[in-house]
């Protein structure tokens, strides 16, 4: 995303700033829409959230074999997950 941002005149330079940038959101919405066009309605992505950083082993989000620690991630992003399920 940083390379795309530099090439498209976006001022955001950090992962958190890129996650909040409306141009990045619009780009990803277009990509999701393109993929959704090839899927049945029950398979499509309805909502998504852009995280302000990567999930890492050091941050406690991943195991050493790079599996997501679901309980940790669910607790850490509880508000964001709840917002995805709100009407």
C-alpha positions as CSV (number, residue, x, y, z in Angstrom):
1,X,0.0,0.0,0.0
2,X,2.9,2.4,0.7
3,X,4.1,2.1,-2.9
4,X,0.6,2.6,-4.2
5,X,0.2,5.7,-2.0
6,X,3.4,7.2,-3.2
7,X,2.4,6.6,-6.9
8,X,-1.0,8.1,-6.4
9,X,-0.2,11.2,-4.4
10,X,-1.6,10.1,-1.1
11,X,0.1,11.9,1.8
12,X,-0.3,8.9,4.2
13,X,2.9,7.2,5.1
14,X,2.3,5.0,8.1
15,X,0.1,1.9,8.1
16,X,-2.3,3.6,10.5
17,X,-2.6,6.6,8.2
18,X,-3.1,4.4,5.2
19,X,-5.8,2.5,6.9
20,X,-7.7,5.7,7.6
21,X,-7.1,7.2,4.1
22,X,-10.4,7.4,2.0
23,X,-8.4,6.8,-1.2
24,X,-7.1,3.5,0.2
25,X,-10.6,2.5,1.3
26,X,-12.0,3.3,-2.2
27,X,-9.3,1.2,-3.8
28,X,-10.0,-1.8,-1.6
29,X,-13.8,-1.4,-2.1
30,X,-13.2,-1.6,-5.8
31,X,-11.1,-4.7,-5.5
32,X,-13.6,-6.4,-3.2
33,X,-16.4,-5.5,-5.6
34,X,-14.5,-7.1,-8.5
35,X,-14.1,-10.3,-6.6
36,X,-17.7,-10.2,-5.4
37,X,-18.9,-10.0,-9.0
38,X,-17.6,-13.5,-9.5
39,X,-19.2,-15.0,-6.4
40,X,-22.7,-16.1,-5.4
41,X,-24.5,-13.6,-3.1
42,X,-24.0,-15.8,0.0
43,X,-20.2,-15.9,-0.6
44,X,-19.6,-12.2,-1.0
45,X,-17.8,-9.9,1.4
46,X,-20.5,-7.5,2.7
47,X,-18.3,-5.4,5.1
48,X,-14.6,-5.1,6.0
49,X,-12.4,-3.2,8.2
50,X,-8.8,-2.1,7.4
51,X,-6.5,-2.7,10.4
52,X,-4.1,0.0,11.4
53,X,-1.1,-2.4,11.3
54,X,0.0,-5.9,10.6
55,X,-0.7,-8.9,12.8
56,X,2.7,-10.0,14.2
57,X,4.3,-12.6,16.4
58,X,5.9,-9.9,18.4
59,X,2.5,-8.2,19.0
60,X,1.1,-11.5,20.2
61,X,-1.4,-11.8,17.4
62,X,0.3,-14.8,15.7
63,X,1.9,-18.0,16.8
64,X,5.5,-18.8,15.8
65,X,4.0,-20.9,12.9
66,X,2.1,-17.8,11.8
67,X,-1.4,-19.0,12.8
68,X,-3.8,-16.3,14.0
69,X,-4.4,-16.3,17.7
70,X,-8.1,-15.9,17.3
71,X,-8.9,-15.2,21.0
72,X,-6.2,-12.5,21.2
73,X,-7.3,-10.8,17.9
74,X,-11.0,-11.0,18.8
75,X,-10.3,-9.3,22.1
76,X,-8.0,-6.7,20.6
77,X,-10.4,-5.8,17.8
78,X,-13.6,-6.3,19.7
79,X,-15.2,-2.9,18.8
80,X,-14.3,-3.3,15.1
81,X,-15.7,-6.8,14.9
82,X,-18.9,-5.7,16.6
83,X,-19.3,-2.8,14.1
84,X,-19.1,-5.3,11.2
85,X,-22.1,-7.2,12.6
86,X,-24.1,-4.0,13.5
87,X,-26.8,-3.2,11.0
